Amino acid sequence: MLFSLILCAKILFGDKDMDAVEWRYFLAGPSGAAEIPKNPTDWLGELEWAEVYKQLHGMAQLPAFAGIDKSFMENDQEFKKFFDSTTPQEMPLPGDWNESLNSF
């Protein structure tokens, strides 16, 4: 599986279909500190919210995900449906994220 992942990524890089910054984020996650705002949800505990926000803040630094942190905080109940689903891969992402993101 790992070999297949690396092979696929190399092919996508060769075809200029893979963004190097997105790939780095996929491999390493967010970096740096983020000031955690007040938890806007009623379904995430404070520790979970801090970890979720760190990811959202890191993702928002990528051009493809610009604004996802604000979108999550404004539409947390829509994201909760996605979070609670037993088949999230079959659900559309909340907001207009389905139209704005690529397949990676």
N, CA, C and O atoms as a printed pandas DataFrame, in Angstrom:
     atom_number atom_name residue_name chain_id  residue_number  x_coord  y_coord  z_coord
0              1         N          MET        A               1    0.822   -1.184    0.000
1              2        CA          MET        A               1    0.000    0.000    0.000
2              3         C          MET        A               1    0.872    1.257    0.000
3              4         O          MET        A               1    0.599    2.213   -0.726
4              5         N          LEU        A               2    1.918    1.244    0.818
5              6        CA          LEU        A               2    2.794    2.414    0.881
6              7         C          LEU        A               2    3.485    2.636   -0.464
7              8         O          LEU        A               2    3.591    3.768   -0.936
8              9         N          PHE        A               3    3.949    1.558   -1.068
9             10        CA          PHE        A               3    4.583    1.669   -2.386
10            11         C          PHE        A               3    3.601    2.269   -3.389
11            12         O          PHE        A               3    3.970    3.144   -4.172
12            13         N          SER        A               4    2.370    1.810   -3.368
13            14        CA          SER        A               4    1.354    2.327   -4.290
14            15         C          SER        A               4    1.097    3.813   -4.066
15            16         O          SER        A               4    0.944    4.573   -5.022
16            17         N          LEU        A               5    1.050    4.224   -2.800
17            18        CA          LEU        A               5    0.846    5.631   -2.472
18            19         C          LEU        A               5    1.985    6.488   -3.028
19            20         O          LEU        A               5    1.742    7.511   -3.669
20            21         N          ILE        A               6    3.218    6.071   -2.783
21            22        CA          ILE        A               6    4.383    6.826   -3.256
22            23         C          ILE        A               6    4.425    6.849   -4.785
23            24         O          ILE        A               6    4.707    7.888   -5.383
24            25         N          LEU        A               7    4.151    5.732   -5.404
25            26        CA          LEU        A               7    4.140    5.659   -6.867
26            27         C          LEU        A               7    3.086    6.607   -7.444
27            28         O          LEU        A               7    3.356    7.348   -8.390
28            29         N          CYS        A               8    1.906    6.576   -6.875
29            30        CA          CYS        A               8    0.822    7.455   -7.325
30            31         C          CYS        A               8    1.207    8.923   -7.138
31            32         O          CYS        A               8    0.981    9.746   -8.026
32            33         N          ALA        A               9    1.783    9.245   -5.992
33            34        CA          ALA        A               9    2.197   10.632   -5.732
34            35         C          ALA        A               9    3.254   11.067   -6.742
35            36         O          ALA        A               9    3.185   12.186   -7.250
36            37         N          LYS        A              10    4.223   10.218   -7.043
37            38        CA          LYS        A              10    5.260   10.568   -8.014
38            39         C          LYS        A              10    4.665   10.802   -9.404
39            40         O          LYS        A              10    5.085   11.714  -10.116
40            41         N          ILE        A              11    3.707    9.993   -9.781
41            42        CA          ILE        A              11    3.043   10.187  -11.074
42            43         C          ILE        A              11    2.302   11.525  -11.084
43            44         O          ILE        A              11    2.377   12.274  -12.058
44            45         N          LEU        A              12    1.589   11.820  -10.000
45            46        CA          LEU        A              12    0.874   13.090   -9.920
46            47         C          LEU        A              12    1.834   14.280   -9.939
47            48         O          LEU        A              12    1.547   15.293  -10.577
48            49         N          PHE        A              13    2.962   14.170   -9.251
49            50        CA          PHE        A              13    3.969   15.235   -9.299
50            51         C          PHE        A              13    4.496   15.407  -10.720
51            52         O          PHE        A              13    4.664   16.531  -11.192
52            53         N          GLY        A              14    4.756   14.296  -11.397
53            54        CA          GLY        A              14    5.256   14.348  -12.770
54            55         C          GLY        A              14    4.274   14.999  -13.720
55            56         O          GLY        A              14    4.679   15.688  -14.657
56            57         N          ASP        A              15    2.982   14.789  -13.489
57            58        CA          ASP        A              15    1.938   15.387  -14.325
58            59         C          ASP        A              15    1.544   16.787  -13.856
59            60         O          ASP        A              15    0.637   17.402  -14.416
60            61         N          LYS        A              16    2.229   17.285  -12.825
61            62        CA          LYS        A              16    1.932   18.602  -12.226
62            63         C          LYS        A              16    0.509   18.675  -11.660
63            64         O          LYS        A              16   -0.106   19.741  -11.659
64            65         N          ASP        A              17   -0.010   17.535  -11.179
65            66        CA          ASP        A              17   -1.342   17.466  -10.573
66            67         C          ASP        A              17   -1.293   17.422   -9.053
67            68         O          ASP        A              17   -2.336   17.347   -8.402
68            69         N          MET        A              18   -0.093   17.468   -8.479
69            70        CA          MET        A              18    0.057   17.412   -7.027
70            71         C          MET        A              18    0.771   18.673   -6.575
71            72         O          MET        A              18    1.809   19.046   -7.120
72            73         N          ASP        A              19    0.202   19.321   -5.576
73            74        CA          ASP        A              19    0.803   20.518   -5.008
74            75         C          ASP        A              19    1.778   20.101   -3.911
75            76         O          ASP        A              19    1.406   19.363   -2.998
76            77         N          ALA        A              20    3.013   20.564   -3.993
77            78        CA          ALA        A              20    4.048   20.162   -3.038
78            79         C          ALA        A              20    3.729   20.608   -1.614
79            80         O          ALA        A              20    4.043   19.891   -0.664
80            81         N          VAL        A              21    3.121   21.763   -1.450
81            82        CA          VAL        A              21    2.784   22.254   -0.110
82            83         C          VAL        A              21    1.667   21.404    0.496
83            84         O          VAL        A              21    1.707   21.102    1.689
84            85         N          GLU        A              22    0.677   21.016   -0.299
85            86        CA          GLU        A              22   -0.391   20.135    0.194
86            87         C          GLU        A              22    0.175   18.764    0.560
87            88         O          GLU        A              22   -0.220   18.175    1.566
88            89         N          TRP        A              23    1.087   18.265   -0.244
89            90        CA          TRP        A              23    1.719   16.969    0.037
90            91         C          TRP        A              23    2.483   17.013    1.360
91            92         O          TRP        A              23    2.401   16.083    2.163
92            93         N          ARG        A              24    3.233   18.106    1.582
93            94        CA          ARG        A              24    3.970   18.258    2.835
94            95         C          ARG        A              24    3.020   18.295    4.019
95            96         O          ARG        A              24    3.290   17.684    5.053
96            97         N          TYR        A              25    1.906   19.010    3.875
97            98        CA          TYR        A              25    0.924   19.065    4.955
98            99         C          TYR        A              25    0.337   17.674    5.213
99           100         O          TYR        A              25    0.148   17.277    6.363
100          101         N          PHE        A              26    0.054   16.946    4.148
101          102        CA          PHE        A              26   -0.468   15.583    4.275
102          103         C          PHE        A              26    0.498   14.704    5.065
103          104         O          PHE        A              26    0.073   13.909    5.903
104          105         N          LEU        A              27    1.785   14.845    4.801
105          106        CA          LEU        A              27    2.787   14.021    5.473
106          107         C          LEU        A              27    3.102   14.465    6.893
107          108         O          LEU        A              27    3.294   13.622    7.769
108          109         N          ALA        A              28    3.160   15.764    7.138
109          110        CA          ALA        A              28    3.653   16.270    8.421
110          111         C          ALA        A              28    2.607   16.955    9.293
111          112         O          ALA        A              28    2.819   17.102   10.497
112          113         N          GLY        A              29    1.505   17.369    8.726
113          114        CA          GLY        A              29    0.489   18.065    9.508
114          115         C          GLY        A              29    0.843   19.531    9.706
115          116         O          GLY        A              29    1.776   20.043    9.087
116          117         N          PRO        A              30    0.099   20.197   10.567
117          118        CA          PRO        A              30    0.331   21.628   10.758
118          119         C          PRO        A              30    1.623   21.893   11.525
119          120         O          PRO        A              30    2.103   21.052   12.286
120          121         N          SER        A              31    2.165   23.076   11.304
121          122        CA          SER        A              31    3.357   23.470   12.051
122          123         C          SER        A              31    3.135   24.861   12.623
123          124         O          SER        A              31    2.325   25.635   12.112
124          125         N          GLY        A              32    3.854   25.162   13.676
125          126        CA          GLY        A              32    3.716   26.463   14.311
126          127         C          GLY        A              32    2.588   26.470   15.328
127          128         O          GLY        A              32    1.837   25.505   15.472
128          129         N          ALA        A              33    2.498   27.589   16.025
129          130        CA          ALA        A              33    1.488   27.730   17.071
130          131         C          ALA        A              33    0.243   28.423   16.511
131          132         O          ALA        A              33    0.322   29.217   15.574
132          133         N          ALA        A              34   -0.879   28.109   17.095
133          134        CA          ALA        A              34   -2.136   28.752   16.716
134          135         C          ALA        A              34   -2.844   29.200   17.984
135          136         O          ALA        A              34   -2.913   28.455   18.961
136          137         N          GLU        A              35   -3.362   30.401   17.966
137          138        CA          GLU        A              35   -4.151   30.881   19.099
138          139         C          GLU        A              35   -5.547   30.277   18.972
139          140         O          GLU        A              35   -6.264   30.541   18.007
140          141         N          ILE        A              36   -5.916   29.477   19.942
141          142        CA          ILE        A              36   -7.181   28.740   19.884
142          143         C          ILE        A              36   -8.321   29.667   20.307
143          144         O          ILE        A              36   -8.330   30.160   21.435
144          145         N          PRO        A              37   -9.288   29.908   19.405
145          146        CA          PRO        A              37  -10.444   30.722   19.790
146          147         C          PRO        A              37  -11.402   29.924   20.680
147          148         O          PRO        A              37  -11.239   28.719   20.868
148          149         N          LYS        A              38  -12.379   30.607   21.210
149          150        CA          LYS        A              38  -13.405   29.966   22.043
150          151         C          LYS        A              38  -14.112   28.886   21.232
151          152         O          LYS        A              38  -14.392   29.068   20.047
152          153         N          ASN        A              39  -14.391   27.783   21.869
153          154        CA          ASN        A              39  -15.056   26.653   21.229
154          155         C          ASN        A              39  -16.474   27.050   20.812
155          156         O          ASN        A              39  -17.304   27.335   21.676
156          157         N          PRO        A              40  -16.772   27.077   19.496
157          158        CA          PRO        A              40  -18.102   27.458   19.055
158          159         C          PRO        A              40  -19.090   26.285   19.021
159          160         O          PRO        A              40  -20.271   26.477   18.729
160          161         N          THR        A              41  -18.611   25.084   19.316
161          162        CA          THR        A              41  -19.461   23.900   19.190
162          163         C          THR        A              41  -20.020   23.472   20.536
163          164         O          THR        A              41  -19.510   23.838   21.595
164          165         N          ASP        A              42  -21.077   22.690   20.459
165          166        CA          ASP        A              42  -21.606   22.061   21.676
166          167         C          ASP        A              42  -21.368   20.553   21.643
167          168         O          ASP        A              42  -21.888   19.817   22.482
168          169         N          TRP        A              43  -20.579   20.097   20.668
169          170        CA          TRP        A              43  -20.360   18.665   20.493
170          171         C          TRP        A              43  -18.888   18.267   20.556
171          172         O          TRP        A              43  -18.575   17.078   20.497
172          173         N          LEU        A              44  -17.988   19.224   20.672
173          174        CA          LEU        A              44  -16.573   18.921   20.865
174          175         C          LEU        A              44  -16.148   19.420   22.229
175          176         O          LEU        A              44  -16.466   20.547   22.610
176          177         N          GLY        A              45  -15.427   18.584   22.971
177          178        CA          GLY        A              45  -14.872   19.014   24.244
178          179         C          GLY        A              45  -13.732   19.999   23.995
179          180         O          GLY        A              45  -13.304   20.181   22.855
180          181         N          GLU        A              46  -13.251   20.623   25.041
181          182        CA          GLU        A              46  -12.205   21.643   24.893
182          183         C          GLU        A              46  -10.911   21.065   24.317
183          184         O          GLU        A              46  -10.280   21.701   23.472
184          185         N          LEU        A              47  -10.509   19.881   24.755
185          186        CA          LEU        A              47   -9.287   19.266   24.206
186          187         C          LEU        A              47   -9.455   18.908   22.731
187          188         O          LEU        A              47   -8.560   19.142   21.919
188          189         N          GLU        A              48  -10.609   18.338   22.397
189          190        CA          GLU        A              48  -10.872   17.980   21.000
190          191         C          GLU        A              48  -10.923   19.231   20.132
191          192         O          GLU        A              48  -10.385   19.245   19.026
192          193         N          TRP        A              49  -11.581   20.298   20.642
193          194        CA          TRP        A              49  -11.671   21.543   19.893
194          195         C          TRP        A              49  -10.273   22.106   19.625
195          196         O          TRP        A              49  -10.000   22.559   18.514
196          197         N          ALA        A              50   -9.396   22.085   20.613
197          198        CA          ALA        A              50   -8.049   22.605   20.425
198          199         C          ALA        A              50   -7.323   21.847   19.309
199          200         O          ALA        A              50   -6.661   22.461   18.472
200          201         N          GLU        A              51   -7.445   20.527   19.295
201          202        CA          GLU        A              51   -6.785   19.730   18.261
202          203         C          GLU        A              51   -7.418   19.946   16.892
203          204         O          GLU        A              51   -6.711   20.057   15.890
204          205         N          VAL        A              52   -8.743   20.005   16.846
205          206        CA          VAL        A              52   -9.435   20.257   15.577
206          207         C          VAL        A              52   -9.034   21.629   15.039
207          208         O          VAL        A              52   -8.747   21.775   13.851
208          209         N          TYR        A              53   -9.014   22.629   15.911
209          210        CA          TYR        A              53   -8.683   23.974   15.439
210          211         C          TYR        A              53   -7.239   24.056   14.941
211          212         O          TYR        A              53   -6.971   24.764   13.970
212          213         N          LYS        A              54   -6.314   23.358   15.575
213          214        CA          LYS        A              54   -4.933   23.359   15.092
214          215         C          LYS        A              54   -4.875   22.829   13.654
215          216         O          LYS        A              54   -4.158   23.370   12.812
216          217         N          GLN        A              55   -5.636   21.769   13.389
217          218        CA          GLN        A              55   -5.689   21.231   12.028
218          219         C          GLN        A              55   -6.351   22.222   11.074
219          220         O          GLN        A              55   -5.847   22.466    9.978
220          221         N          LEU        A              56   -7.477   22.789   11.492
221          222        CA          LEU        A              56   -8.175   23.748   10.640
222          223         C          LEU        A              56   -7.305   24.963   10.337
223          224         O          LEU        A              56   -7.259   25.435    9.201
224          225         N          HIS        A              57   -6.623   25.460   11.350
225          226        CA          HIS        A              57   -5.746   26.614   11.169
226          227         C          HIS        A              57   -4.611   26.282   10.200
227          228         O          HIS        A              57   -4.284   27.084    9.326
228          229         N          GLY        A              58   -4.017   25.107   10.354
229          230        CA          GLY        A              58   -2.965   24.678    9.437
230          231         C          GLY        A              58   -3.479   24.512    8.018
231          232         O          GLY        A              58   -2.820   24.926    7.063
232          233         N          MET        A              59   -4.644   23.914    7.877
233          234        CA          MET        A              59   -5.227   23.736    6.554
234          235         C          MET        A              59   -5.560   25.072    5.906
235          236         O          MET        A              59   -5.406   25.226    4.694
236          237         N          ALA        A              60   -6.013   26.036    6.695
237          238        CA          ALA        A              60   -6.384   27.349    6.159
238          239         C          ALA        A              60   -5.189   28.078    5.554
239          240         O          ALA        A              60   -5.372   29.029    4.794
240          241         N          GLN        A              61   -3.973   27.653    5.876
241          242        CA          GLN        A              61   -2.781   28.268    5.295
242          243         C          GLN        A              61   -2.536   27.789    3.858
243          244         O          GLN        A              61   -1.776   28.409    3.115
244          245         N          LEU        A              62   -3.179   26.690    3.474
245          246        CA          LEU        A              62   -3.060   26.180    2.111
246          247         C          LEU        A              62   -4.068   26.908    1.220
247          248         O          LEU        A              62   -5.211   27.110    1.632
248          249         N          PRO        A              63   -3.673   27.304    0.019
249          250        CA          PRO        A              63   -4.609   28.033   -0.850
250          251         C          PRO        A              63   -5.933   27.303   -1.090
251          252         O          PRO        A              63   -6.989   27.935   -1.111
252          253         N          ALA        A              64   -5.888   25.995   -1.270
253          254        CA          ALA        A              64   -7.117   25.240   -1.543
254          255         C          ALA        A              64   -8.077   25.239   -0.361
255          256         O          ALA        A              64   -9.286   25.096   -0.548
256          257         N          PHE        A              65   -7.555   25.397    0.858
257          258        CA          PHE        A              65   -8.372   25.348    2.068
258          259         C          PHE        A              65   -8.532   26.706    2.735
259          260         O          PHE        A              65   -8.961   26.775    3.887
260          261         N          ALA        A              66   -8.200   27.775    2.045
261          262        CA          ALA        A              66   -8.325   29.116    2.631
262          263         C          ALA        A              66   -9.759   29.340    3.110
263          264         O          ALA        A              66  -10.710   29.181    2.344
264          265         N          GLY        A              67   -9.904   29.705    4.367
265          266        CA          GLY        A              67  -11.219   29.988    4.936
266          267         C          GLY        A              67  -11.919   28.814    5.586
267          268         O          GLY        A              67  -13.026   28.973    6.101
268          269         N          ILE        A              68  -11.303   27.629    5.579
269          270        CA          ILE        A              68  -11.988   26.466    6.159
270          271         C          ILE        A              68  -12.172   26.615    7.659
271          272         O          ILE        A              68  -13.147   26.105    8.212
272          273         N          ASP        A              69  -11.254   27.303    8.329
273          274        CA          ASP        A              69  -11.399   27.500    9.773
274          275         C          ASP        A              69  -12.640   28.345   10.083
275          276         O          ASP        A              69  -13.405   28.018   10.991
276          277         N          LYS        A              70  -12.835   29.413    9.339
277          278        CA          LYS        A              70  -14.014   30.264    9.535
278          279         C          LYS        A              70  -15.291   29.533    9.133
279          280         O          LYS        A              70  -16.321   29.649    9.798
280          281         N          SER        A              71  -15.213   28.777    8.038
281          282        CA          SER        A              71  -16.366   28.010    7.570
282          283         C          SER        A              71  -16.809   27.003    8.630
283          284         O          SER        A              71  -18.003   26.841    8.882
284          285         N          PHE        A              72  -15.842   26.330    9.246
285          286        CA          PHE        A              72  -16.161   25.356   10.288
286          287         C          PHE        A              72  -16.848   26.031   11.470
287          288         O          PHE        A              72  -17.853   25.537   11.981
288          289         N          MET        A              73  -16.295   27.164   11.897
289          290        CA          MET        A              73  -16.855   27.831   13.074
290          291         C          MET        A              73  -18.245   28.410   12.800
291          292         O          MET        A              73  -19.068   28.491   13.712
292          293         N          GLU        A              74  -18.512   28.812   11.563
293          294        CA          GLU        A              74  -19.821   29.372   11.226
294          295         C          GLU        A              74  -20.859   28.296   10.945
295          296         O          GLU        A              74  -22.056   28.540   11.096
296          297         N          ASN        A              75  -20.416   27.107   10.539
297          298        CA          ASN        A              75  -21.337   26.031   10.149
298          299         C          ASN        A              75  -21.051   24.744   10.905
299          300         O          ASN        A              75  -21.080   23.659   10.325
300          301         N          ASP        A              76  -20.776   24.861   12.189
301          302        CA          ASP        A              76  -20.340   23.679   12.937
302          303         C          ASP        A              76  -21.394   22.572   12.958
303          304         O          ASP        A              76  -21.034   21.397   13.020
304          305         N          GLN        A              77  -22.668   22.909   12.908
305          306        CA          GLN        A              77  -23.702   21.866   12.932
306          307         C          GLN        A              77  -23.707   21.045   11.643
307          308         O          GLN        A              77  -24.010   19.852   11.670
308          309         N          GLU        A              78  -23.375   21.672   10.524
309          310        CA          GLU        A              78  -23.253   20.932    9.259
310          311         C          GLU        A              78  -22.048   19.986    9.311
311          312         O          GLU        A              78  -22.118   18.855    8.832
312          313         N          PHE        A              79  -20.963   20.453    9.887
313          314        CA          PHE        A              79  -19.780   19.604   10.042
314          315         C          PHE        A              79  -20.043   18.488   11.051
315          316         O          PHE        A              79  -19.467   17.407   10.933
316          317         N          LYS        A              80  -20.891   18.729   12.024
317          318        CA          LYS        A              80  -21.237   17.693   13.002
318          319         C          LYS        A              80  -21.923   16.521   12.307
319          320         O          LYS        A              80  -21.646   15.364   12.625
320          321         N          LYS        A              81  -22.814   16.810   11.361
321          322        CA          LYS        A              81  -23.485   15.734   10.610
322          323         C          LYS        A              81  -22.446   14.889    9.871
323          324         O          LYS        A              81  -22.528   13.661    9.848
324          325         N          PHE        A              82  -21.481   15.560    9.276
325          326        CA          PHE        A              82  -20.397   14.875    8.576
326          327         C          PHE        A              82  -19.566   14.051    9.561
327          328         O          PHE        A              82  -19.223   12.904    9.276
328          329         N          PHE        A              83  -19.249   14.625   10.701
329          330        CA          PHE        A              83  -18.460   13.979   11.754
330          331         C          PHE        A              83  -19.175   12.741   12.303
331          332         O          PHE        A              83  -18.540   11.712   12.533
332          333         N          ASP        A              84  -20.484   12.834   12.512
333          334        CA          ASP        A              84  -21.262   11.743   13.103
334          335         C          ASP        A              84  -21.628   10.635   12.121
335          336         O          ASP        A              84  -22.037    9.552   12.538
336          337         N          SER        A              85  -21.488   10.889   10.838
337          338        CA          SER        A              85  -21.909    9.922    9.830
338          339         C          SER        A              85  -21.066    8.649    9.881
339          340         O          SER        A              85  -19.860    8.701   10.121
340          341         N          THR        A              86  -21.709    7.518    9.654
341          342        CA          THR        A              86  -20.977    6.255    9.555
342          343         C          THR        A              86  -20.390    6.070    8.158
343          344         O          THR        A              86  -19.542    5.205    7.945
344          345         N          THR        A              87  -20.846    6.889    7.207
345          346        CA          THR        A              87  -20.318    6.843    5.840
346          347         C          THR        A              87  -20.004    8.260    5.343
347          348         O          THR        A              87  -20.608    8.724    4.376
348          349         N          PRO        A              88  -19.070    8.942    5.995
349          350        CA          PRO        A              88  -18.780   10.326    5.590
350          351         C          PRO        A              88  -18.239   10.426    4.168
351          352         O          PRO        A              88  -18.399   11.460    3.520
352          353         N          GLN        A              89  -17.600    9.366    3.675
353          354        CA          GLN        A              89  -17.054    9.391    2.327
354          355         C          GLN        A              89  -18.148    9.500    1.265
355          356         O          GLN        A              89  -17.866    9.854    0.120
356          357         N          GLU        A              90  -19.375    9.204    1.632
357          358        CA          GLU        A              90  -20.493    9.282    0.691
358          359         C          GLU        A              90  -21.267   10.594    0.807
359          360         O          GLU        A              90  -22.174   10.854    0.016
360          361         N          MET        A              91  -20.913   11.415    1.786
361          362        CA          MET        A              91  -21.622   12.681    2.011
362          363         C          MET        A              91  -20.893   13.834    1.324
363          364         O          MET        A              91  -19.666   13.834    1.225
364          365         N          PRO        A              92  -21.666   14.819    0.849
365          366        CA          PRO        A              92  -21.000   16.028    0.364
366          367         C          PRO        A              92  -20.429   16.802    1.541
367          368         O          PRO        A              92  -20.992   16.789    2.636
368          369         N          LEU        A              93  -19.331   17.461    1.315
369          370        CA          LEU        A              93  -18.743   18.288    2.369
370          371         C          LEU        A              93  -19.637   19.494    2.616
371          372         O          LEU        A              93  -20.281   19.981    1.687
372          373         N          PRO        A              94  -19.688   19.977    3.833
373          374        CA          PRO        A              94  -20.504   21.154    4.133
374          375         C          PRO        A              94  -20.050   22.384    3.343
375          376         O          PRO        A              94  -18.879   22.513    2.988
376          377         N          GLY        A              95  -20.982   23.265    3.082
377          378        CA          GLY        A              95  -20.670   24.484    2.346
378          379         C          GLY        A              95  -20.358   24.193    0.888
379          380         O          GLY        A              95  -20.894   23.249    0.309
380          381         N          ASP        A              96  -19.504   24.991    0.305
381          382        CA          ASP        A              96  -19.132   24.795   -1.102
382          383         C          ASP        A              96  -17.799   24.077   -1.260
383          384         O          ASP        A              96  -17.149   24.198   -2.298
384          385         N          TRP        A              97  -17.389   23.332   -0.240
385          386        CA          TRP        A              97  -16.083   22.669   -0.278
386          387         C          TRP        A              97  -16.006   21.577   -1.327
387          388         O          TRP        A              97  -14.916   21.314   -1.834
388          389         N          ASN        A              98  -17.104   20.928   -1.681
389          390        CA          ASN        A              98  -17.065   19.909   -2.728
390          391         C          ASN        A              98  -16.654   20.502   -4.068
391          392         O          ASN        A              98  -15.936   19.864   -4.838
392          393         N          GLU        A              99  -17.104   21.717   -4.347
393          394        CA          GLU        A              99  -16.802   22.341   -5.627
394          395         C          GLU        A              99  -15.406   22.965   -5.665
395          396         O          GLU        A              99  -14.802   23.070   -6.732
396          397         N          SER        A             100  -14.895   23.378   -4.510
397          398        CA          SER        A             100  -13.633   24.120   -4.509
398          399         C          SER        A             100  -12.383   23.253   -4.319
399          400         O          SER        A             100  -11.275   23.723   -4.577
400          401         N          LEU        A             101  -12.530   22.019   -3.883
401          402        CA          LEU        A             101  -11.360   21.161   -3.635
402          403         C          LEU        A             101  -11.104   20.215   -4.789
403          404         O          LEU        A             101  -12.028   19.818   -5.499
404          405         N          ASN        A             102   -9.830   19.852   -4.975
405          406        CA          ASN        A             102   -9.495   18.851   -5.992
406          407         C          ASN        A             102   -9.612   17.454   -5.368
407          408         O          ASN        A             102   -9.963   17.328   -4.195
408          409         N          SER        A             103   -9.326   16.432   -6.131
409          410        CA          SER        A             103   -9.520   15.062   -5.627
410          411         C          SER        A             103   -8.519   14.677   -4.549
411          412         O          SER        A             103   -8.806   13.790   -3.745
412          413         N          PHE        A             104   -7.340   15.321   -4.505
413          414        CA          PHE        A             104   -6.378   14.997   -3.452
414          415         C          PHE        A             104   -6.889   15.517   -2.136
415          416         O          PHE        A             104   -6.230   15.352   -1.110
